[in-house]
Amino acid sequence: MRNQKKFFAVLFVFVMVLSLFAGCSPKTDVKDEYQTPTPALKDTIKMAVYSDFKSFDPYNSGMTLDKVVYTNIFDTLLRYYNGEFEKVLVTDYTVSEDGTVYTFKLKDNVKFHNGEKLTANDIVFSMERAKTSNQMANYTKSIAKVEAVDALTAKITLEKPYVPFLNAVASTVCIMNEKAVKAAGDQVNLKPVGTGPYTFVKWDAGAQVVLERFADYHGEKPQIKTATYVVLTNPETALIATQNKEIDLTYTIPSVAAEQIKKDGKLTLDLNPTMGSGYIVMNLEAPFINDVNFRKALAYATNREEIVAYGMDGIAEVSTHLYDEQTVGFTGEIHIPEYNVEKAKEFLAKTTYAGEVIPFKVGYENYKKIGIVYQEQLKKVGINISVELLEANTWVSDMKSGNYSMSTIVQTVDPDVALWSTILHSNAIGGYNFSRLDDEEVDTAFDTGASVLDPVQRKAAYAPIEKKLYEDVVVIPIYRRVVTACYNPSLSIERAFNNGFSAVQDMAWTK
Amino acid sequence: MYMARYIIKRLLLLLPILLGVSFIVFGIMSFTPGDPATEILGPMATKEQIAQLNEEMGMNDPFLVRYFRYVAEALTGDFGNSYRTQKPVFDEIFARFGITFRLGVMAICVAIMIGVPIGIVSAVKQYSWIDFTSTIIAMFFAAVPQFWLALMLVIFFSLQLQLLPSTFTGTITPQHFILPVLTLSLGTAASIIRLTRSNMLETIRQDYVRTARAKGASEGSIIFKHSLRNALLPVITVIGISFGYLMGGTVLVESIFGIPGLGSLTIASIRSKDIPQTTACILFLAFLNVFIMLTVDLLYAYIDPRVKARYAKGVKKRAS
C-alpha cells in the first residue's frame, strides 16, 4: 500500500513536470513557412535593429536608424547611389551655368499617403521647413528662394553656388505635405506622411515599427507588403532569432560570429561598407597631444590591420584617409604616416613625454576593445594610455568640452568634403569638432571650396584640409565602418546605401 | 481599526519616500553631463539653438527651482512629456508595465512552485539524495549569471530543439513567456529552496512539533499544519523582496528576449537623458516596491497570529 502511494506520488510529479512543457509544442507554422513549398511568396519581413528609434520627422532626427525607417516612407527629389543621382520625384532637372538656380520638373502621378497629389508647392513647403530645421540648416542655408513656377515645376535659387547641393539638399530633404504636417501638429515625428513606397502604421516605442506597402506608390510596386523593424538590443539573441527564423534579417550580430555564419552557410551574410569613418581623435589642446612630434609618433605606432583584426573582429575595412575617393573633392595626394615602430620612437624622442599615462576615453564597449588593442601597440613604442569607459552622455559631453586627450569615434558624413566642415571647421569647436582644430587655412578651404564649380579647382581649394589632417596628424584614420546584414537565404537584397542599410523596396522573397 | 490606521500610515509614508527618490533621481540626472536640448535637437544643432532650447525649458534655472517646479507640476498630475517620444511619461509607462508585471507575476509564481515544495522535501528528507541533489541544483542556479542562463536556455530550447520562440516578435503567445520566466524564476527559486529548507529544518525541531508527533499527529499534518506555516514567514519576505526586484530588475532579461517592458524603457530613458521619463519610471518603481512591501507586511499579519495579536493589542491599548 505504501509502495503504491509512492508510485502514484512519483507519477503525479512526473505528469506535473510534463504538463509544464505541454504548451511547448514545436512552432509548426513557422517551420512550415520555410520547410514546405508554398504556392505564394511570403510578403512580410521582420528585421532586427540594435536600438530604439527617436523620431520619424526627417528634419529633426540625426539617428541612422530613424533614417533607415523613414527612407521607406519619404521620397527625396533625387537619390544618390554609387556616385550617380537617380530621379525619384522628378522627370528632369537643370542647373544654371553659374550653379545658383536648380529647376526640378516633377512627376505628375505622385500621391502622398494622405491622398494629396504632389505639387511644386510641396517642394516649396519642404525646403522652407528644412531651412528652419536644426538638422538641415547647415545644408539649406545656401537657399535664397524656392518658387513654384507651375504646378509641377519648382525652382530653387541659391545665394551663391553650393556644389554639394544635389547631394546635401536634393537627395536629402524629404518631401513632405503641408496639410499632413499641419494635421499632425506637434506630433510630426509620430505621424510621418510621405510619398514613399511604404506608409507608416505604428511605432511601439522600444519594441517595433510597422510599415505597410502604399497602394498608390508612383514607382515600381515593392514585393513586400508588411515590413516590421524589431528592436533587439542583444546581438546574440538577434542572431539566434534569425537562425530560428523568427526574424528574417538582422542588422546586429556578435562580430565574433561572422566567420561561423559564413562557414555554416545557412544564412546570408553581407558586409556592407559605409561612409562611416573610424579614427583616433585627439584633443589638439591637450598636453603632449599639442606637440606634432608626439602625434606623429602615435601615427607611426598605429597598426590599422591589427586594430581591425582584433579590435573589431575583422568587421571593418582598413582605411588610411578620413574620407576617400568616394567623397567629392578628395585629392588623395597626402597620406598619414604608415606603421613603423622605429620611426615612432624617433619622433617620440623629440618630445618631452616621459611615460606619463594619457587617458583614452571611450563611450561604448566596442570602442573600448579598440582602445585595448591600441594600448598594446602604443606600449611597444613607450607610450602609455589608460582606456576608460565612460557613460555615453558623459563621454560626448567631455569630447565637446575638450575634457579629454584621446579617444576613438566613427563619423558618418555624406560624400562631399564640404560636409566635413561640421567636424573640422573652427566654428564647430564646442560641437562636433572634437579635435578642437582651429586652423585658418582649413576654415578658408571650407568657406570657399563649396562655391567652386570646376572640379579640378575645387580639389585644389580643398587640398589644404588633407595637408593639415595628415601632415600634422590631426586625426589618425583607422577603418571604414561596415554594417553586417545577416538574413534568410530566401531573401534577396538588391543593394545597400552608403549607411550600410537597405530600403525595403529593394528586398524581395525569392522562394 | 488599528490595521486600517497602520495601512494609512504606511501609505502616507509613501510621500516622503517618493519625494526623496524624485530628489535623488532628479539630482543625478541634472548633475551628470549631457543636456536634454542636445538630445532633443540632435547632433547637428548649433550651440545657439541648444542654448535657446535649454533656456525655454528652464534648464538654466537653479536646480532647486527646477526640482520644485517639477514637484508642483507632478502634484497636479502632470509629470511631463518624454523628450524622446513627446508623449506623456505615464502613457509610456502604462504601455510597458503590463508585460513586465505579467513576467514578474509568472516568474514569482514559478519560483514559489519550484522553491517551496523542493525546500520542504529537502528538509524533511535531510541528507537524502533528494536533499543533496536539490541543494546542488539550488546552488548552481543561485550562482549562474542570468545572462548566461538566458542564452543557454535560448540556444537549447529555441535553436536546438526549436520548441520555443527566442524573442518577443510577432503575435505574443504563452510560449513566448516560458524562457524569460524560467530565466527570471530559477535564481529566485534557488533562494526560496535554501530558505525554505533551513527554516523547515529549524521548525521541525521545535518542541511543539515534537509534542504533535508524540500525540500521534500524522506526518502530513505535522509538516503542513504545524511546521510549514511558521517556516514560511521569512520566505514570504524574500518572495516580496524578489517580486519588487523582478518588477524593476528585468532589464537584462528584457534586453536578451527583446521584451518591450518597463526595465528597457528605464534604461533607454537614462541613455537618452530623458529626465521626465527616467524620473517617472523610477518613481513608479519605488511606489511599486513600497506597495509590495506593504502587502507583504499585511500578509504577515494574516499568516502569523503573533503579528495579528500585536495589532489587536494596539486596539486594546487605545481602548484603555
Boltz contact constraints between the chains, C-beta under 6 A:
constraints:
  - contact:
      token1: [A, 23]
      token2: [B, 174]
      max_distance: 6.0
  - contact:
      token1: [A, 23]
      token2: [B, 175]
      max_distance: 6.0
  - contact:
      token1: [A, 24]
      token2: [B, 163]
      max_distance: 6.0
  - contact:
      token1: [A, 24]
      token2: [B, 164]
      max_distance: 6.0
  - contact:
      token1: [A, 26]
      token2: [B, 162]
      max_distance: 6.0
  - contact:
      token1: [A, 26]
      token2: [B, 163]
      max_distance: 6.0
  - contact:
      token1: [A, 46]
      token2: [B, 169]
      max_distance: 6.0
  - contact:
      token1: [A, 52]
      token2: [B, 268]
      max_distance: 6.0
  - contact:
      token1: [A, 54]
      token2: [B, 84]
      max_distance: 6.0
  - contact:
      token1: [A, 62]
      token2: [B, 42]
      max_distance: 6.0
  - contact:
      token1: [A, 62]
      token2: [B, 43]
      max_distance: 6.0
  - contact:
      token1: [A, 62]
      token2: [B, 44]
      max_distance: 6.0
  - contact:
      token1: [A, 134]
      token2: [B, 41]
      max_distance: 6.0
  - contact:
      token1: [A, 134]
      token2: [B, 44]
      max_distance: 6.0
  - contact:
      token1: [A, 134]
      token2: [B, 45]
      max_distance: 6.0
  - contact:
      token1: [A, 134]
      token2: [B, 49]
      max_distance: 6.0
  - contact:
      token1: [A, 135]
      token2: [B, 42]
      max_distance: 6.0
  - contact:
      token1: [A, 135]
      token2: [B, 44]
      max_distance: 6.0
  - contact:
      token1: [A, 205]
      token2: [B, 85]
      max_distance: 6.0
  - contact:
      token1: [A, 206]
      token2: [B, 260]
      max_distance: 6.0
  - contact:
      token1: [A, 206]
      token2: [B, 264]
      max_distance: 6.0
  - contact:
      token1: [A, 206]
      token2: [B, 265]
      max_distance: 6.0
  - contact:
      token1: [A, 206]
      token2: [B, 268]
      max_distance: 6.0
  - contact:
      token1: [A, 207]
      token2: [B, 260]
      max_distance: 6.0
  - contact:
      token1: [A, 230]
      token2: [B, 169]
      max_distance: 6.0
  - contact:
      token1: [A, 232]
      token2: [B, 258]
      max_distance: 6.0
  - contact:
      token1: [A, 233]
      token2: [B, 255]
      max_distance: 6.0
  - contact:
      token1: [A, 234]
      token2: [B, 255]
      max_distance: 6.0
  - contact:
      token1: [A, 234]
      token2: [B, 256]
      max_distance: 6.0
  - contact:
      token1: [A, 236]
      token2: [B, 151]
      max_distance: 6.0
  - contact:
      token1: [A, 237]
      token2: [B, 167]
      max_distance: 6.0
  - contact:
      token1: [A, 237]
      token2: [B, 256]
      max_distance: 6.0
  - contact:
      token1: [A, 240]
      token2: [B, 154]
      max_distance: 6.0
  - contact:
      token1: [A, 240]
      token2: [B, 159]
      max_distance: 6.0
  - contact:
      token1: [A, 240]
      token2: [B, 166]
      max_distance: 6.0
  - contact:
      token1: [A, 241]
      token2: [B, 166]
      max_distance: 6.0
  - contact:
      token1: [A, 241]
      token2: [B, 167]
      max_distance: 6.0
  - contact:
      token1: [A, 243]
      token2: [B, 159]
      max_distance: 6.0
  - contact:
      token1: [A, 244]
      token2: [B, 158]
      max_distance: 6.0
  - contact:
      token1: [A, 244]
      token2: [B, 159]
      max_distance: 6.0
  - contact:
      token1: [A, 244]
      token2: [B, 166]
      max_distance: 6.0
  - contact:
      token1: [A, 246]
      token2: [B, 165]
      max_distance: 6.0
  - contact:
      token1: [A, 246]
      token2: [B, 167]
      max_distance: 6.0
  - contact:
      token1: [A, 246]
      token2: [B, 169]
      max_distance: 6.0
  - contact:
      token1: [A, 393]
      token2: [B, 33]
      max_distance: 6.0
  - contact:
      token1: [A, 393]
      token2: [B, 34]
      max_distance: 6.0
  - contact:
      token1: [A, 393]
      token2: [B, 273]
      max_distance: 6.0
  - contact:
      token1: [A, 394]
      token2: [B, 33]
      max_distance: 6.0
  - contact:
      token1: [A, 397]
      token2: [B, 33]
      max_distance: 6.0
  - contact:
      token1: [A, 397]
      token2: [B, 34]
      max_distance: 6.0
  - contact:
      token1: [A, 430]
      token2: [B, 47]
      max_distance: 6.0
